[in-house]
């Protein structure tokens, strides 16, 4: 267990939940509004210069560099336009052939497989 893990383990549950929710809120704002890794940690999260290395080592730069909230929507639009069934599982789209709606319901099939479909193609199993 690292020192960081030990410190977090000692925090009360409510504190961990509040801090995690606060961080997620600011990371999502950063994803929507954009900015550099430095802007994220210094301006949005309010840390000093001493935070750069620990947050970098924790993967903060990778997280910050991955944000492009429109990218996945643009890819989904192209998959729908070109009707590329093979990419649907990677994009969370209905696995029903010819349907490109967002998938939100899944179930295990009788043969042990799994279906992931939109509401229209969901098979209700009672």
Backbone as a chain_set.jsonl record, in Angstrom:
{"seq": "XXXXXXXXXXXXXXXXXXXXXXXXXXXXXXXXXXXXXXXXXXXXXXXXXXXXXXXXXXXXXXXXXXXXXXXXXXXXXXXXXXXXXXXXXXXXXXXXXXXXXXXXXXXXXXXXXXXXXXXXXXXXXX", "coords": {"N": [[0.844, -1.168, 0.0], [0.636, 2.154, -0.921], [1.8, 5.401, 0.299], [-0.078, 7.298, -0.417], [-2.367, 5.717, -0.858], [-2.718, 4.793, 1.764], [-3.238, 7.196, 3.133], [-5.674, 7.974, 1.941], [-7.251, 5.791, 2.645], [-7.52, 6.231, 5.357], [-9.249, 8.354, 5.473], [-12.522, 9.559, 6.288], [-15.486, 8.001, 5.008], [-17.466, 9.77, 3.946], [-15.924, 12.027, 3.393], [-14.136, 11.069, 1.436], [-16.014, 10.5, -0.58], [-17.109, 13.071, -1.063], [-14.826, 14.535, -1.917], [-14.059, 13.047, -4.166], [-16.355, 13.344, -5.808], [-16.248, 16.115, -6.187], [-13.808, 16.385, -7.568], [-14.397, 14.868, -9.905], [-16.489, 16.42, -10.974], [-15.101, 18.79, -11.664], [-13.259, 17.753, -13.494], [-14.939, 16.881, -15.558], [-16.021, 19.366, -16.306], [-13.668, 20.482, -17.291], [-13.236, 18.793, -19.443], [-15.34, 19.511, -21.116], [-14.923, 22.276, -21.483], [-12.287, 22.511, -22.178], [-8.663, 22.903, -22.214], [-5.278, 23.065, -20.919], [-3.232, 20.554, -19.242], [-1.898, 21.784, -17.133], [-3.594, 23.999, -16.701], [-5.852, 22.643, -15.816], [-4.974, 21.494, -13.322], [-3.938, 23.705, -11.861], [-5.7, 25.934, -12.127], [-8.448, 24.982, -12.311], [-8.557, 22.94, -10.345], [-7.15, 24.106, -8.32], [-4.556, 23.71, -7.246], [-1.089, 24.139, -6.16], [2.228, 24.788, -7.557], [3.67, 22.606, -6.686], [2.093, 20.401, -7.113], [2.272, 19.4, -9.673], [4.076, 17.203, -10.439], [3.217, 14.922, -8.75], [0.505, 14.686, -9.636], [0.821, 14.366, -12.357], [2.255, 11.939, -12.387], [0.249, 10.309, -11.434], [-1.349, 9.979, -13.593], [-2.722, 12.143, -14.57], [-2.061, 13.823, -16.776], [-2.494, 12.133, -18.956], [-5.262, 11.734, -18.726], [-6.203, 14.379, -19.068], [-5.307, 14.897, -21.691], [-6.884, 13.233, -23.223], [-9.38, 14.315, -23.606], [-11.934, 15.1, -25.719], [-14.787, 15.907, -26.3], [-16.542, 15.967, -28.426], [-15.544, 14.215, -30.29], [-16.288, 11.411, -30.127], [-18.996, 11.59, -30.66], [-18.896, 12.55, -33.273], [-17.675, 10.377, -34.533], [-19.636, 8.383, -34.106], [-21.701, 9.506, -35.652], [-20.606, 9.296, -38.225], [-20.372, 6.514, -38.46], [-23.066, 5.82, -38.397], [-23.932, 7.148, -40.714], [-22.406, 5.868, -42.728], [-23.187, 3.333, -42.252], [-21.782, 1.28, -40.719], [-21.639, -1.575, -39.381], [-19.756, -3.137, -37.963], [-18.386, -1.486, -36.189], [-20.153, -0.768, -34.236], [-20.286, -2.082, -31.607], [-18.092, -0.944, -30.282], [-18.854, 1.633, -29.909], [-21.089, 1.774, -28.372], [-23.558, 1.275, -29.582], [-26.711, -0.023, -30.701], [-26.89, -3.553, -31.159], [-28.489, -4.767, -33.017], [-28.881, -5.745, -36.366], [-28.625, -3.214, -38.799], [-29.673, -1.227, -37.161], [-28.869, 1.787, -35.575], [-29.164, 3.085, -33.208], [-28.518, 4.387, -29.895], [-27.325, 2.054, -27.52], [-28.725, 0.705, -24.577], [-29.643, -1.289, -23.084], [-29.201, -4.599, -21.997], [-28.804, -8.186, -22.222], [-28.304, -11.635, -21.339], [-28.056, -14.183, -23.704], [-29.791, -17.234, -24.698], [-27.886, -19.001, -25.67], [-25.65, -18.357, -24.26], [-24.402, -16.079, -25.074], [-24.288, -12.483, -25.405], [-26.477, -9.763, -25.676], [-26.729, -6.369, -26.664], [-28.668, -3.731, -26.796], [-30.853, -1.139, -28.178], [-33.762, 0.448, -26.702], [-35.929, -0.194, -28.318], [-35.288, -2.683, -29.459], [-34.962, -4.378, -27.347], [-35.347, -7.4, -25.648], [-37.677, -8.315, -23.472], [-37.298, -10.202, -20.634], [-39.098, -12.071, -18.563]], "CA": [[0.0, 0.0, 0.0], [1.425, 3.386, -0.992], [1.435, 6.433, 1.275], [-1.314, 7.905, -0.898], [-3.448, 4.772, -0.551], [-2.907, 4.784, 3.214], [-3.879, 8.457, 3.495], [-7.068, 7.92, 1.499], [-7.91, 4.766, 3.459], [-7.794, 6.799, 6.677], [-10.288, 9.385, 5.362], [-13.901, 9.097, 6.456], [-16.199, 7.703, 3.759], [-18.119, 10.981, 3.446], [-14.876, 12.899, 2.858], [-13.7, 10.48, 0.159], [-17.092, 10.682, -1.544], [-17.2, 14.495, -1.403], [-13.647, 14.928, -2.691], [-14.141, 12.382, -5.469], [-17.402, 14.013, -6.583], [-15.729, 17.442, -6.523], [-12.798, 16.203, -8.619], [-15.075, 14.454, -11.138], [-17.202, 17.589, -11.494], [-14.131, 19.683, -12.294], [-12.674, 17.084, -14.665], [-15.937, 16.938, -16.631], [-16.023, 20.757, -16.778], [-12.449, 20.634, -18.083], [-13.447, 18.063, -20.694], [-16.252, 20.294, -21.956], [-14.411, 23.618, -21.757], [-10.931, 22.341, -22.69], [-7.55, 23.544, -21.513], [-4.08, 22.245, -20.734], [-3.089, 19.843, -17.976], [-1.552, 22.798, -16.125], [-4.804, 24.759, -16.401], [-6.693, 21.762, -15.007], [-4.537, 21.322, -11.924], [-3.711, 24.966, -11.155], [-6.866, 26.821, -12.134], [-9.705, 24.298, -11.996], [-8.48, 22.201, -9.085], [-6.612, 25.013, -7.316], [-3.305, 23.271, -6.63], [0.119, 24.915, -6.391], [3.225, 24.204, -8.457], [4.132, 21.329, -6.129], [1.171, 19.327, -7.492], [2.486, 18.949, -11.047], [4.677, 15.863, -10.546], [2.355, 13.837, -8.263], [-0.687, 14.504, -10.457], [1.312, 13.809, -13.621], [2.582, 10.529, -12.137], [-1.008, 9.604, -11.187], [-2.05, 9.825, -14.857], [-3.499, 13.334, -14.867], [-1.79, 14.313, -18.125], [-3.199, 11.231, -19.876], [-6.689, 12.045, -18.644], [-6.416, 15.691, -19.67], [-5.058, 14.84, -23.135], [-7.892, 12.412, -23.896], [-10.661, 14.993, -23.729], [-12.485, 15.666, -26.951], [-16.155, 15.455, -26.078], [-17.252, 15.863, -29.702], [-14.931, 13.183, -31.118], [-17.071, 10.18, -30.166], [-20.25, 11.899, -31.363], [-18.573, 12.631, -34.702], [-17.44, 9.006, -35.001], [-20.954, 7.727, -34.171], [-22.427, 10.052, -36.81], [-20.016, 8.722, -39.442], [-20.745, 5.094, -38.469], [-24.477, 5.788, -38.803], [-24.016, 7.588, -42.112], [-21.805, 4.846, -43.592], [-23.784, 2.052, -41.847], [-20.666, 0.39, -40.412], [-22.073, -2.432, -38.268], [-18.634, -3.703, -37.211], [-17.911, -0.552, -35.163], [-21.209, -0.477, -33.264], [-19.98, -2.472, -30.222], [-17.103, -0.037, -29.715], [-19.45, 2.948, -29.732], [-22.294, 1.68, -27.553], [-24.744, 1.333, -30.432], [-27.536, -1.229, -30.727], [-26.288, -4.611, -31.964], [-29.451, -5.261, -34.014], [-28.442, -5.356, -37.714], [-29.303, -2.084, -39.416], [-30.083, -0.218, -36.177], [-27.725, 2.554, -35.09], [-29.554, 3.814, -32.008], [-27.687, 4.116, -28.728], [-27.722, 0.874, -26.751], [-28.827, 0.963, -23.153], [-30.216, -2.464, -22.423], [-28.522, -5.824, -22.388], [-29.225, -9.431, -21.6], [-27.611, -12.848, -21.741], [-28.879, -14.991, -24.597], [-29.897, -18.644, -24.317], [-26.655, -19.713, -26.033], [-24.553, -17.866, -23.423], [-23.889, -14.814, -25.599], [-24.835, -11.275, -24.784], [-27.033, -8.763, -26.587], [-26.696, -4.991, -26.167], [-29.548, -3.098, -27.769], [-31.656, 0.024, -27.825], [-35.044, 0.075, -26.089], [-36.803, -0.768, -29.344], [-34.933, -4.072, -29.744], [-34.764, -5.109, -26.099], [-36.263, -8.518, -25.39], [-38.002, -8.378, -22.051], [-37.312, -11.564, -20.086], [-39.802, -12.045, -17.272]], "C": [[0.901, 1.248, 0.0], [0.994, 4.357, 0.1], [0.117, 7.089, 0.885], [-2.512, 7.008, -0.587], [-3.761, 4.768, 0.947], [-3.632, 6.052, 3.671], [-5.359, 8.451, 3.129], [-7.846, 6.911, 2.334], [-8.308, 5.308, 4.833], [-8.886, 7.873, 6.651], [-11.664, 8.787, 5.648], [-14.573, 8.929, 5.089], [-16.791, 8.957, 3.139], [-17.117, 11.942, 2.82], [-14.384, 12.374, 1.524], [-14.746, 10.701, -0.921], [-17.166, 12.136, -1.998], [-16.023, 14.931, -2.274], [-13.683, 14.304, -4.084], [-15.191, 13.039, -6.352], [-16.927, 15.389, -7.043], [-14.716, 17.344, -7.665], [-13.469, 15.817, -9.932], [-15.814, 15.616, -11.787], [-16.247, 18.506, -12.247], [-13.473, 19.052, -13.516], [-13.656, 17.113, -15.831], [-16.05, 18.362, -17.177], [-14.822, 21.008, -17.683], [-12.607, 19.95, -19.437], [-14.324, 18.861, -21.651], [-15.65, 21.63, -22.391], [-12.995, 23.623, -22.312], [-9.904, 23.094, -21.851], [-6.41, 22.564, -21.333], [-4.145, 21.496, -19.399], [-2.777, 20.837, -16.86], [-2.793, 23.618, -15.727], [-5.738, 23.934, -15.503], [-6.244, 21.746, -13.552], [-4.377, 22.64, -11.174], [-4.974, 25.817, -11.047], [-8.143, 26.104, -11.69], [-9.665, 23.616, -10.631], [-7.819, 23.003, -7.967], [-5.337, 24.582, -6.622], [-2.163, 24.233, -6.948], [1.074, 24.159, -7.299], [3.718, 22.837, -7.984], [3.272, 20.144, -6.572], [1.481, 18.719, -8.852], [2.988, 17.504, -11.112], [3.765, 14.776, -9.978], [1.127, 13.601, -9.125], [-0.332, 13.985, -11.846], [1.558, 12.311, -13.462], [1.319, 9.688, -11.905], [-1.836, 9.435, -12.464], [-2.876, 11.03, -15.271], [-3.293, 13.874, -16.273], [-2.515, 13.445, -19.155], [-4.689, 11.521, -19.896], [-6.977, 13.35, -19.375], [-6.267, 15.65, -21.194], [-6.11, 14.048, -23.905], [-9.184, 13.148, -24.184], [-10.89, 15.584, -25.103], [-13.925, 15.174, -26.961], [-16.95, 15.297, -27.379], [-16.738, 14.704, -30.563], [-15.819, 11.947, -31.235], [-18.401, 10.407, -30.858], [-20.019, 11.977, -32.868], [-18.331, 11.241, -35.295], [-18.771, 8.258, -35.115], [-21.736, 8.21, -35.386], [-21.902, 9.454, -38.105], [-20.373, 7.243, -39.568], [-22.203, 4.947, -38.888], [-24.62, 6.119, -40.288], [-23.524, 6.511, -43.075], [-22.344, 3.448, -43.302], [-22.719, 0.975, -41.615], [-21.008, -0.43, -39.168], [-20.92, -2.888, -37.381], [-18.152, -2.781, -36.083], [-18.937, -0.281, -34.068], [-20.866, -0.905, -31.841], [-18.993, -1.522, -29.536], [-17.692, 1.322, -29.346], [-20.732, 2.937, -28.907], [-23.574, 1.802, -28.349], [-25.432, -0.03, -30.454], [-26.918, -2.289, -31.634], [-27.251, -5.237, -32.98], [-28.977, -4.8, -35.4], [-29.301, -4.217, -38.275], [-29.768, -1.001, -38.468], [-28.835, 0.469, -35.633], [-28.094, 3.452, -33.917], [-28.572, 3.5, -30.884], [-28.222, 2.922, -27.96], [-27.751, 1.223, -25.271], [-29.364, -0.206, -22.376], [-29.493, -3.711, -22.927], [-29.064, -7.031, -21.662], [-28.387, -10.581, -22.145], [-28.551, -13.688, -22.585], [-28.87, -16.445, -24.15], [-28.635, -19.429, -24.639], [-25.427, -19.209, -25.272], [-23.907, -16.598, -23.95], [-24.496, -13.64, -24.866], [-25.307, -10.338, -25.865], [-26.978, -7.416, -25.894], [-27.46, -4.158, -27.168], [-30.166, -1.802, -27.256], [-32.963, -0.471, -27.209], [-35.976, -0.62, -27.076], [-36.536, -2.255, -29.574], [-34.671, -4.92, -28.5], [-35.818, -6.19, -25.965], [-36.489, -8.616, -23.897], [-38.075, -9.844, -21.623], [-37.931, -11.501, -18.699], [-39.529, -13.313, -16.518]], "O": [[1.809, 1.37, 0.822], [-0.038, 4.168, 0.744], [-0.708, 7.399, 1.745], [-3.544, 7.481, -0.111], [-4.925, 4.741, 1.345], [-4.537, 5.985, 4.503], [-6.199, 8.876, 3.922], [-8.997, 7.166, 2.69], [-9.317, 4.89, 5.402], [-9.394, 8.259, 7.704], [-11.935, 7.641, 5.288], [-14.251, 9.641, 4.137], [-16.639, 9.188, 1.939], [-17.425, 12.6, 1.826], [-14.229, 13.143, 0.575], [-14.408, 11.051, -2.051], [-17.276, 12.404, -3.195], [-16.219, 15.628, -3.27], [-13.369, 14.969, -5.071], [-14.939, 13.269, -7.535], [-17.184, 15.781, -8.181], [-14.764, 18.126, -8.614], [-13.142, 16.383, -10.974], [-15.773, 15.781, -13.007], [-16.557, 18.95, -13.353], [-13.161, 19.754, -14.478], [-13.255, 17.345, -16.972], [-16.163, 18.547, -18.389], [-14.941, 21.666, -18.716], [-12.161, 20.474, -20.458], [-14.076, 18.882, -22.856], [-15.842, 22.064, -23.527], [-12.548, 24.631, -22.859], [-10.241, 23.817, -20.914], [-6.567, 21.366, -21.571], [-4.994, 21.77, -18.551], [-3.332, 20.74, -15.765], [-3.004, 23.891, -14.546], [-6.333, 24.456, -14.56], [-7.054, 21.962, -12.65], [-4.65, 22.698, -9.975], [-5.273, 26.357, -9.982], [-8.838, 26.576, -10.791], [-10.618, 23.702, -9.856], [-7.913, 22.629, -6.797], [-5.057, 25.041, -5.515], [-2.251, 25.035, -7.877], [0.786, 23.052, -7.752], [4.136, 22.01, -8.793], [3.689, 18.996, -6.42], [1.0, 17.628, -9.158], [2.374, 16.67, -11.778], [3.543, 13.776, -10.66], [0.733, 12.454, -9.337], [-1.109, 13.242, -12.445], [1.127, 11.512, -14.292], [1.326, 8.483, -12.155], [-2.902, 8.82, -12.432], [-3.652, 10.949, -16.223], [-4.245, 14.337, -16.901], [-3.084, 13.963, -20.115], [-5.308, 11.549, -20.959], [-7.886, 13.418, -20.202], [-7.029, 16.304, -21.905], [-6.212, 14.185, -25.124], [-10.013, 12.646, -24.943], [-10.144, 16.442, -25.576], [-14.237, 14.146, -27.561], [-17.935, 14.56, -27.411], [-17.437, 14.261, -31.474], [-16.075, 11.483, -32.346], [-18.89, 9.527, -31.566], [-20.853, 11.522, -33.651], [-18.735, 10.963, -36.424], [-19.011, 7.575, -36.11], [-22.368, 7.409, -36.075], [-22.689, 9.136, -38.997], [-20.649, 6.769, -40.67], [-22.538, 4.043, -39.653], [-25.344, 5.443, -41.019], [-24.142, 6.266, -44.111], [-22.013, 2.491, -44.002], [-22.749, -0.092, -42.228], [-20.705, -0.028, -38.045], [-21.09, -3.014, -36.168], [-17.563, -3.261, -35.115], [-18.618, 0.371, -33.074], [-21.139, -0.139, -30.917], [-19.069, -1.328, -28.322], [-17.102, 2.071, -28.568], [-21.387, 3.969, -28.758], [-24.562, 2.36, -27.87], [-24.794, -1.061, -30.246], [-26.474, -1.982, -32.74], [-26.864, -6.14, -33.721], [-28.703, -3.617, -35.6], [-30.53, -4.259, -38.228], [-30.219, 0.052, -38.919], [-27.861, -0.193, -35.273], [-27.427, 4.454, -33.658], [-27.882, 2.481, -30.915], [-29.431, 2.79, -27.771], [-26.892, 1.956, -24.781], [-29.525, -0.136, -21.157], [-29.214, -3.853, -24.118], [-29.704, -6.913, -20.617], [-27.84, -10.515, -23.246], [-29.712, -13.883, -22.223], [-28.048, -16.845, -23.325], [-28.333, -20.415, -23.967], [-24.299, -19.583, -25.592], [-22.963, -16.088, -23.346], [-25.14, -13.8, -23.829], [-24.617, -10.136, -26.864], [-27.158, -7.327, -24.679], [-26.97, -3.899, -28.268], [-30.026, -1.427, -26.092], [-33.234, -1.672, -27.199], [-36.721, -1.526, -26.705], [-37.467, -3.009, -29.857], [-34.209, -6.056, -28.605], [-37.012, -5.946, -26.14], [-35.577, -8.965, -23.147], [-38.835, -10.626, -22.194], [-37.346, -10.939, -17.773], [-40.028, -13.491, -15.407]]}, "num_chains": 1, "name": "protein.A"}
